[in-house]
């Protein structure tokens, strides 16, 4: 067992053990206890639920039903990174011809404007918000509009992005570099072939995500998949983790609540700082929070589920937690 304290102050280590009649029950009990420990340790932190407006959270109750219950098609397994808008349209037509009706479409990796066209994905950085000129001449707005027009059963169209924009972060020579403060960070461990990369500084993360999700909404994109949050925990030295993890996590949560009503998937996110983020935990102390509780439970279930499912390497996702209602 390895633990670390990135704080500037002395911390307390808490070891939780649980017994259960099944592995799933034991994990559920341990996770529930861990949530209680985190909640008690930082009771005054505002949660994502009371930072978002009541109207947004009320609408989310209705919107999330279709997001959870509908069939979602993701382009990754079939199309991979060799992606363009023509292949997306053709794939949707093939699904219709085979009698397969989907309600959610997720456009995965390689729709973005990236630098170093001939390099590996781990060596490429994000240039700007808009889709690539290569393969996506209609841009996101035209692509989403055509999809919705030709396929009325598709309720939600989403896109993929990395927590730091792309696998190699942000292009130091692109449009994003001109609008946001950048910094070079080092990684202590990672399977990607690089030791350092350029990212938007944590102090600018909130503005970055506010602008990006606002752009997605204007483009007709109303859901998303954020990948590689684990990279936040790979940063070194500890002052980079301390200065980036919560700022990036909160920026993503607040923007996704505001612009896409939490129709989000979090992938490669099984790090404790995110699994037990105080901003995500339900707090049941005020009347207003009680009124939003059904929505909060539903949305927290989505976020915590996606965190826990995302990191399984065996190919058999599990749902190792429960929420009381």
Secondary structure, DSSP 4 states (H G I P E B T S, - for coil): ------SSS-----------SSHHHHHHHHHHHHHHHHHHHTTTSPPHHHHS-HHHHHHHHHHHHHHHHS-EEESHHHHTTS--HHHHHHHHHHHHHTT---SEEEE-SS-EEES-TTS-GGG--EEEEEEPTTT-TTHHHHHHHHHHHH-TT--EEEEEEETTBSTTBB-TTSHHHHHS-EEEEEESS-SSS-SEEEEE-GGGHHHHHHHHHHHHHHTT--EEEEE-GGGGGGEESHHHHHHHHHHHHHHHHHHHHHHHTT-EEE-S---HHHHT-TTTS----SHHHHHTHHHHHHHHHHHHHHHHHHT-SSS----------
